[in-house]
Amino acid sequence: MSDALYREYPAVYDALYADKPYDEEVEFVTDFVAAGGRILVVGCGTGEHSRRLRDRGYDVVGVDPSEAMLERARKKSDADFVLGSLPELPVDGTCDLVFVPFTVVNHLEHGTVDASLETLVDRLAPGGTLVLDTMWVPEDGTDLTLGVHERPEGDYARLHQIHVRDVDAGTYRWDSIVFTPDGSWFADTHDLIDAPAEAIVELLEERGLAVEIYDGYREADGWPATVVVARRE
């Protein structure tokens, strides 16, 4: 089933990504926003970033296209969680920080990057900052990989691979099979696009933002993603 992990198995999602460095990522983005500011998290998932930001006293709005993910997120914090997706966002007003984590831009529909960036920039308050990360996707896809995740309730395993759909268009497909501790399994697949950091930087600079790029959220991150930080003057 397409996007099954996001739409049907949010608890499994949390188990698979329990080791994700959420604390370090939140530490990174809060360097760009004053205490108590308003933060928009686009593609908030099950709310792990949002929960940590609320614990730090920020006014947080999380947006995600999966109601199942949002239901789980609402149990974790009192942030405002809204159903929606790019390139349109059902969020009023502007924010001091717009955070687009975990390769959300690579999950956009083909041809919508420009419009999506326009929406994100529109949500920035004067002096606000946009932080997003984008994954480098190999032109020939990836090898078949097995990941095993040990959790208190048992082991989760995921066999996954990225396949090329159209290399000229920069479109790909993520295919995986997820195995859970109770012996069940499900297929999960979703479309990806190549969204090079250089192209994103150019589009943001065209909109008058001052842009910097970082090799991940942490030094020697080891994750093949580039972090783009864009400030509105």
Stockholm file with secondary structure:
# STOCKHOLM 1.0

chainA/1-233         MSDALYREYPAVYDALYADKPYDEEVEFVTDFVAAGGRILVVGCGTGEHSRRLRDRGYDVVGVDPSEAMLERARKKSDADFVLGSLPELPVDGTCDLVFVPFTVVNHLEHGTVDASLETLVDRLAPGGTLVLDTMWVPEDGTDLTLGVHERPEGDYARLHQIHVRDVDAGTYRWDSIVFTPDGSWFADTHDLIDAPAEAIVELLEERGLAVEIYDGYREADGWPATVVVARRE
#=GR chainA/1-233 SS CBTHHHHHCHHHHHHHTTTSCHHHHHHHHHTTSCTTCEEEEETCTTSHHHHHHHHTTCEEEEEESCHHHHHHHHTTCCCEEEECBTTBCCCCSCEEEEEECTTGGGGSCTTCHHHHHHHHHHTEEEEEEEEEEEECCCTTCCCCEEEEEEETTEEEEEEEEEEEEETTTTEEEEEEEEECTTSCEEEEEEEEECCCHHHHHHHHHHTTCEEEEESSSSTTCCSSEEEEEEECC
#=GC SS_cons         CBTHHHHHCHHHHHHHTTTSCHHHHHHHHHTTSCTTCEEEEETCTTSHHHHHHHHTTCEEEEEESCHHHHHHHHTTCCCEEEECBTTBCCCCSCEEEEEECTTGGGGSCTTCHHHHHHHHHHTEEEEEEEEEEEECCCTTCCCCEEEEEEETTEEEEEEEEEEEEETTTTEEEEEEEEECTTSCEEEEEEEEECCCHHHHHHHHHHTTCEEEEESSSSTTCCSSEEEEEEECC
//
